[in-house]
Amino acid sequence: MKTVKCPVCKKTVEWSSNSFRPFCSEQCKNHDLGKWANEEYRVPVEELDGGVEIKDEKEKKGEKD
């Protein structure tokens, strides 16, 4: 039986029978979702040339920003 730690409260929980995985409960799942909604988590983005290449591609297709 595989167990994992809840990313929010660090409680050890069983993986296969847990409907909230990787969280231990709905409460921890909602807590994590709230952090994403409040922008407490961020995914780093690396822009190429300040977005110039993307703009050039749109201009070639005749699209507007």
Biopython code that builds the backbone (N, CA, C, O; Angstrom):
import numpy as np
from Bio.PDB.StructureBuilder import StructureBuilder

atoms = [
    (1, "MET", "N", (0.847, -1.159, 0.000)),
    (1, "MET", "CA", (0.000, 0.000, 0.000)),
    (1, "MET", "C", (0.905, 1.238, 0.000)),
    (1, "MET", "O", (1.742, 1.402, 0.887)),
    (2, "LYS", "N", (0.728, 2.107, -1.005)),
    (2, "LYS", "CA", (1.549, 3.302, -1.154)),
    (2, "LYS", "C", (0.985, 4.441, -0.305)),
    (2, "LYS", "O", (-0.222, 4.684, -0.296)),
    (3, "THR", "N", (1.866, 5.128, 0.399)),
    (3, "THR", "CA", (1.458, 6.287, 1.190)),
    (3, "THR", "C", (2.244, 7.508, 0.731)),
    (3, "THR", "O", (3.374, 7.395, 0.259)),
    (4, "VAL", "N", (1.629, 8.670, 0.878)),
    (4, "VAL", "CA", (2.259, 9.945, 0.529)),
    (4, "VAL", "C", (1.976, 10.953, 1.637)),
    (4, "VAL", "O", (1.090, 10.746, 2.466)),
    (5, "LYS", "N", (2.732, 12.039, 1.643)),
    (5, "LYS", "CA", (2.486, 13.107, 2.617)),
    (5, "LYS", "C", (1.644, 14.189, 1.957)),
    (5, "LYS", "O", (1.911, 14.593, 0.825)),
    (6, "CYS", "N", (0.643, 14.648, 2.661)),
    (6, "CYS", "CA", (-0.206, 15.739, 2.190)),
    (6, "CYS", "C", (0.679, 16.972, 2.014)),
    (6, "CYS", "O", (1.420, 17.326, 2.932)),
    (7, "PRO", "N", (0.620, 17.635, 0.851)),
    (7, "PRO", "CA", (1.463, 18.805, 0.641)),
    (7, "PRO", "C", (1.111, 20.001, 1.536)),
    (7, "PRO", "O", (1.913, 20.925, 1.664)),
    (8, "VAL", "N", (-0.060, 19.996, 2.149)),
    (8, "VAL", "CA", (-0.475, 21.116, 2.995)),
    (8, "VAL", "C", (-0.121, 20.869, 4.457)),
    (8, "VAL", "O", (0.604, 21.659, 5.061)),
    (9, "CYS", "N", (-0.631, 19.768, 5.032)),
    (9, "CYS", "CA", (-0.439, 19.531, 6.468)),
    (9, "CYS", "C", (0.640, 18.494, 6.781)),
    (9, "CYS", "O", (0.979, 18.281, 7.945)),
    (10, "LYS", "N", (1.169, 17.858, 5.756)),
    (10, "LYS", "CA", (2.253, 16.862, 5.882)),
    (10, "LYS", "C", (1.820, 15.559, 6.542)),
    (10, "LYS", "O", (2.670, 14.747, 6.906)),
    (11, "LYS", "N", (0.527, 15.344, 6.701)),
    (11, "LYS", "CA", (0.008, 14.100, 7.269)),
    (11, "LYS", "C", (0.210, 12.970, 6.251)),
    (11, "LYS", "O", (0.006, 13.177, 5.055)),
    (12, "THR", "N", (0.608, 11.784, 6.711)),
    (12, "THR", "CA", (0.779, 10.635, 5.837)),
    (12, "THR", "C", (-0.580, 10.010, 5.554)),
    (12, "THR", "O", (-1.345, 9.711, 6.471)),
    (13, "VAL", "N", (-0.868, 9.818, 4.265)),
    (13, "VAL", "CA", (-2.160, 9.247, 3.855)),
    (13, "VAL", "C", (-1.953, 8.170, 2.800)),
    (13, "VAL", "O", (-0.958, 8.175, 2.076)),
    (14, "GLU", "N", (-2.897, 7.255, 2.725)),
    (14, "GLU", "CA", (-2.861, 6.193, 1.723)),
    (14, "GLU", "C", (-3.228, 6.779, 0.361)),
    (14, "GLU", "O", (-4.169, 7.566, 0.257)),
    (15, "TRP", "N", (-2.500, 6.405, -0.668)),
    (15, "TRP", "CA", (-2.705, 6.968, -2.003)),
    (15, "TRP", "C", (-3.933, 6.382, -2.702)),
    (15, "TRP", "O", (-4.779, 7.135, -3.185)),
    (16, "SER", "N", (-4.043, 5.080, -2.764)),
    (16, "SER", "CA", (-5.055, 4.446, -3.616)),
    (16, "SER", "C", (-6.493, 4.651, -3.160)),
    (16, "SER", "O", (-7.377, 4.766, -4.009)),
    (17, "SER", "N", (-6.763, 4.702, -1.891)),
    (17, "SER", "CA", (-8.144, 4.815, -1.429)),
    (17, "SER", "C", (-8.534, 6.253, -1.076)),
    (17, "SER", "O", (-9.601, 6.480, -0.507)),
    (18, "ASN", "N", (-7.688, 7.215, -1.405)),
    (18, "ASN", "CA", (-7.937, 8.603, -1.042)),
    (18, "ASN", "C", (-8.496, 9.382, -2.234)),
    (18, "ASN", "O", (-7.806, 9.560, -3.237)),
    (19, "SER", "N", (-9.730, 9.840, -2.129)),
    (19, "SER", "CA", (-10.352, 10.563, -3.244)),
    (19, "SER", "C", (-9.876, 12.010, -3.338)),
    (19, "SER", "O", (-10.196, 12.695, -4.309)),
    (20, "PHE", "N", (-9.120, 12.490, -2.354)),
    (20, "PHE", "CA", (-8.627, 13.863, -2.370)),
    (20, "PHE", "C", (-7.136, 13.938, -2.712)),
    (20, "PHE", "O", (-6.523, 14.999, -2.591)),
    (21, "ARG", "N", (-6.562, 12.828, -3.132)),
    (21, "ARG", "CA", (-5.119, 12.799, -3.369)),
    (21, "ARG", "C", (-4.675, 13.891, -4.325)),
    (21, "ARG", "O", (-5.397, 14.197, -5.274)),
    (22, "PRO", "N", (-3.545, 14.472, -4.112)),
    (22, "PRO", "CA", (-2.508, 14.127, -3.154)),
    (22, "PRO", "C", (-2.751, 14.695, -1.759)),
    (22, "PRO", "O", (-1.896, 14.553, -0.884)),
    (23, "PHE", "N", (-3.896, 15.333, -1.535)),
    (23, "PHE", "CA", (-4.197, 15.908, -0.227)),
    (23, "PHE", "C", (-4.855, 14.865, 0.669)),
    (23, "PHE", "O", (-5.347, 13.844, 0.187)),
    (24, "CYS", "N", (-4.862, 15.126, 1.973)),
    (24, "CYS", "CA", (-5.436, 14.157, 2.907)),
    (24, "CYS", "C", (-6.938, 14.346, 3.068)),
    (24, "CYS", "O", (-7.640, 13.415, 3.465)),
    (25, "SER", "N", (-7.438, 15.538, 2.766)),
    (25, "SER", "CA", (-8.848, 15.825, 2.991)),
    (25, "SER", "C", (-9.318, 16.936, 2.063)),
    (25, "SER", "O", (-8.516, 17.594, 1.400)),
    (26, "GLU", "N", (-10.621, 17.130, 2.027)),
    (26, "GLU", "CA", (-11.192, 18.217, 1.230)),
    (26, "GLU", "C", (-10.725, 19.572, 1.774)),
    (26, "GLU", "O", (-10.511, 20.512, 1.008)),
    (27, "GLN", "N", (-10.570, 19.664, 3.084)),
    (27, "GLN", "CA", (-10.124, 20.909, 3.697)),
    (27, "GLN", "C", (-8.737, 21.305, 3.185)),
    (27, "GLN", "O", (-8.523, 22.460, 2.818)),
    (28, "CYS", "N", (-7.803, 20.366, 3.156)),
    (28, "CYS", "CA", (-6.457, 20.667, 2.662)),
    (28, "CYS", "C", (-6.488, 20.977, 1.164)),
    (28, "CYS", "O", (-5.760, 21.851, 0.693)),
    (29, "LYS", "N", (-7.319, 20.270, 0.431)),
    (29, "LYS", "CA", (-7.467, 20.515, -1.001)),
    (29, "LYS", "C", (-7.955, 21.949, -1.240)),
    (29, "LYS", "O", (-7.411, 22.650, -2.093)),
    (30, "ASN", "N", (-8.962, 22.384, -0.505)),
    (30, "ASN", "CA", (-9.508, 23.730, -0.660)),
    (30, "ASN", "C", (-8.537, 24.797, -0.177)),
    (30, "ASN", "O", (-8.490, 25.894, -0.733)),
    (31, "HIS", "N", (-7.766, 24.482, 0.851)),
    (31, "HIS", "CA", (-6.751, 25.413, 1.346)),
    (31, "HIS", "C", (-5.722, 25.684, 0.248)),
    (31, "HIS", "O", (-5.344, 26.833, 0.018)),
    (32, "ASP", "N", (-5.277, 24.640, -0.419)),
    (32, "ASP", "CA", (-4.303, 24.771, -1.503)),
    (32, "ASP", "C", (-4.903, 25.550, -2.675)),
    (32, "ASP", "O", (-4.232, 26.403, -3.257)),
    (33, "LEU", "N", (-6.149, 25.268, -3.023)),
    (33, "LEU", "CA", (-6.827, 25.979, -4.101)),
    (33, "LEU", "C", (-6.925, 27.473, -3.776)),
    (33, "LEU", "O", (-6.739, 28.318, -4.652)),
    (34, "GLY", "N", (-7.215, 27.786, -2.526)),
    (34, "GLY", "CA", (-7.290, 29.176, -2.094)),
    (34, "GLY", "C", (-5.969, 29.908, -2.258)),
    (34, "GLY", "O", (-5.947, 31.088, -2.606)),
    (35, "LYS", "N", (-4.866, 29.209, -2.009)),
    (35, "LYS", "CA", (-3.551, 29.823, -2.184)),
    (35, "LYS", "C", (-3.298, 30.143, -3.658)),
    (35, "LYS", "O", (-2.733, 31.189, -3.975)),
    (36, "TRP", "N", (-3.711, 29.253, -4.559)),
    (36, "TRP", "CA", (-3.584, 29.537, -5.990)),
    (36, "TRP", "C", (-4.457, 30.728, -6.363)),
    (36, "TRP", "O", (-4.019, 31.607, -7.105)),
    (37, "ALA", "N", (-5.685, 30.766, -5.859)),
    (37, "ALA", "CA", (-6.618, 31.856, -6.181)),
    (37, "ALA", "C", (-6.116, 33.203, -5.672)),
    (37, "ALA", "O", (-6.353, 34.231, -6.307)),
    (38, "ASN", "N", (-5.427, 33.208, -4.537)),
    (38, "ASN", "CA", (-4.878, 34.438, -3.964)),
    (38, "ASN", "C", (-3.496, 34.782, -4.520)),
    (38, "ASN", "O", (-2.840, 35.714, -4.056)),
    (39, "GLU", "N", (-3.072, 34.018, -5.516)),
    (39, "GLU", "CA", (-1.772, 34.198, -6.170)),
    (39, "GLU", "C", (-0.597, 34.076, -5.212)),
    (39, "GLU", "O", (0.422, 34.747, -5.378)),
    (40, "GLU", "N", (-0.745, 33.212, -4.205)),
    (40, "GLU", "CA", (0.367, 32.942, -3.299)),
    (40, "GLU", "C", (1.356, 31.984, -3.933)),
    (40, "GLU", "O", (2.525, 31.958, -3.546)),
    (41, "TYR", "N", (0.912, 31.200, -4.893)),
    (41, "TYR", "CA", (1.778, 30.321, -5.681)),
    (41, "TYR", "C", (1.893, 30.951, -7.065)),
    (41, "TYR", "O", (0.937, 31.532, -7.578)),
    (42, "ARG", "N", (3.053, 30.828, -7.648)),
    (42, "ARG", "CA", (3.245, 31.338, -9.001)),
    (42, "ARG", "C", (4.118, 30.376, -9.782)),
    (42, "ARG", "O", (5.050, 29.784, -9.238)),
    (43, "VAL", "N", (3.812, 30.227, -11.053)),
    (43, "VAL", "CA", (4.610, 29.410, -11.941)),
    (43, "VAL", "C", (5.548, 30.351, -12.684)),
    (43, "VAL", "O", (5.082, 31.279, -13.347)),
    (44, "PRO", "N", (6.860, 30.135, -12.591)),
    (44, "PRO", "CA", (7.787, 31.036, -13.274)),
    (44, "PRO", "C", (7.646, 30.927, -14.793)),
    (44, "PRO", "O", (7.480, 29.836, -15.337)),
    (45, "VAL", "N", (7.716, 32.070, -15.459)),
    (45, "VAL", "CA", (7.601, 32.118, -16.908)),
    (45, "VAL", "C", (8.826, 32.823, -17.449)),
    (45, "VAL", "O", (9.226, 33.879, -16.960)),
    (46, "GLU", "N", (9.412, 32.221, -18.467)),
    (46, "GLU", "CA", (10.576, 32.818, -19.092)),
    (46, "GLU", "C", (10.155, 33.321, -20.462)),
    (46, "GLU", "O", (9.861, 32.528, -21.357)),
    (47, "GLU", "N", (10.126, 34.638, -20.628)),
    (47, "GLU", "CA", (9.719, 35.218, -21.906)),
    (47, "GLU", "C", (10.900, 35.257, -22.849)),
    (47, "GLU", "O", (12.034, 35.502, -22.439)),
    (48, "LEU", "N", (10.622, 35.012, -24.115)),
    (48, "LEU", "CA", (11.654, 35.080, -25.131)),
    (48, "LEU", "C", (11.646, 36.470, -25.737)),
    (48, "LEU", "O", (10.634, 36.889, -26.300)),
    (49, "ASP", "N", (12.739, 37.186, -25.637)),
    (49, "ASP", "CA", (12.885, 38.528, -26.214)),
    (49, "ASP", "C", (11.749, 39.464, -25.821)),
    (49, "ASP", "O", (11.315, 40.279, -26.635)),
    (50, "GLY", "N", (11.270, 39.363, -24.609)),
    (50, "GLY", "CA", (10.222, 40.260, -24.147)),
    (50, "GLY", "C", (8.909, 40.095, -24.881)),
    (50, "GLY", "O", (8.105, 41.027, -24.912)),
    (51, "GLY", "N", (8.668, 38.937, -25.473)),
    (51, "GLY", "CA", (7.409, 38.683, -26.170)),
    (51, "GLY", "C", (7.409, 39.175, -27.610)),
    (51, "GLY", "O", (6.377, 39.113, -28.278)),
    (52, "VAL", "N", (8.548, 39.664, -28.104)),
    (52, "VAL", "CA", (8.616, 40.212, -29.461)),
    (52, "VAL", "C", (8.304, 39.148, -30.495)),
    (52, "VAL", "O", (7.587, 39.420, -31.457)),
    (53, "GLU", "N", (8.825, 37.941, -30.320)),
    (53, "GLU", "CA", (8.591, 36.878, -31.292)),
    (53, "GLU", "C", (7.114, 36.542, -31.414)),
    (53, "GLU", "O", (6.623, 36.315, -32.519)),
    (54, "ILE", "N", (6.404, 36.509, -30.302)),
    (54, "ILE", "CA", (4.979, 36.197, -30.320)),
    (54, "ILE", "C", (4.218, 37.302, -31.052)),
    (54, "ILE", "O", (3.328, 37.018, -31.854)),
    (55, "LYS", "N", (4.565, 38.561, -30.779)),
    (55, "LYS", "CA", (3.906, 39.687, -31.432)),
    (55, "LYS", "C", (4.155, 39.625, -32.943)),
    (55, "LYS", "O", (3.232, 39.838, -33.730)),
    (56, "ASP", "N", (5.390, 39.336, -33.350)),
    (56, "ASP", "CA", (5.708, 39.238, -34.772)),
    (56, "ASP", "C", (4.882, 38.158, -35.457)),
    (56, "ASP", "O", (4.425, 38.350, -36.584)),
    (57, "GLU", "N", (4.690, 37.034, -34.794)),
    (57, "GLU", "CA", (3.885, 35.950, -35.371)),
    (57, "GLU", "C", (2.425, 36.393, -35.558)),
    (57, "GLU", "O", (1.807, 36.065, -36.570)),
    (58, "LYS", "N", (1.874, 37.134, -34.589)),
    (58, "LYS", "CA", (0.505, 37.617, -34.701)),
    (58, "LYS", "C", (0.383, 38.608, -35.853)),
    (58, "LYS", "O", (-0.603, 38.590, -36.590)),
    (59, "GLU", "N", (1.392, 39.479, -36.010)),
    (59, "GLU", "CA", (1.360, 40.463, -37.085)),
    (59, "GLU", "C", (1.398, 39.779, -38.454)),
    (59, "GLU", "O", (0.741, 40.234, -39.391)),
    (60, "LYS", "N", (2.157, 38.698, -38.573)),
    (60, "LYS", "CA", (2.216, 37.958, -39.825)),
    (60, "LYS", "C", (0.851, 37.381, -40.199)),
    (60, "LYS", "O", (0.503, 37.297, -41.377)),
    (61, "LYS", "N", (0.085, 36.986, -39.183)),
    (61, "LYS", "CA", (-1.228, 36.403, -39.405)),
    (61, "LYS", "C", (-2.320, 37.458, -39.506)),
    (61, "LYS", "O", (-3.471, 37.137, -39.803)),
    (62, "GLY", "N", (-1.961, 38.723, -39.258)),
    (62, "GLY", "CA", (-2.936, 39.800, -39.322)),
    (62, "GLY", "C", (-3.794, 39.928, -38.082)),
    (62, "GLY", "O", (-4.865, 40.535, -38.130)),
    (63, "GLU", "N", (-3.337, 39.361, -36.963)),
    (63, "GLU", "CA", (-4.075, 39.421, -35.712)),
    (63, "GLU", "C", (-3.714, 40.679, -34.946)),
    (63, "GLU", "O", (-2.629, 41.234, -35.119)),
    (64, "LYS", "N", (-4.629, 41.125, -34.100)),
    (64, "LYS", "CA", (-4.370, 42.264, -33.231)),
    (64, "LYS", "C", (-4.216, 41.779, -31.805)),
    (64, "LYS", "O", (-4.732, 40.719, -31.451)),
    (65, "ASP", "N", (-3.495, 42.560, -30.960)),
    (65, "ASP", "CA", (-3.315, 42.197, -29.553)),
    (65, "ASP", "C", (-4.602, 42.296, -28.794)),
    (65, "ASP", "O", (-4.633, 42.026, -27.593)),
]
sb = StructureBuilder()
sb.init_structure("model")
sb.init_model(0)
sb.init_chain("A")
sb.init_seg("    ")
for serial, (resi, resn, name, xyz) in enumerate(atoms, 1):
    if name == "N":
        sb.init_residue(resn, " ", resi, " ")
    sb.init_atom(name, np.array(xyz, "f"), 0.0, 1.0, " ", f" {name:<3s}", serial, name[0])
structure = sb.get_structure()
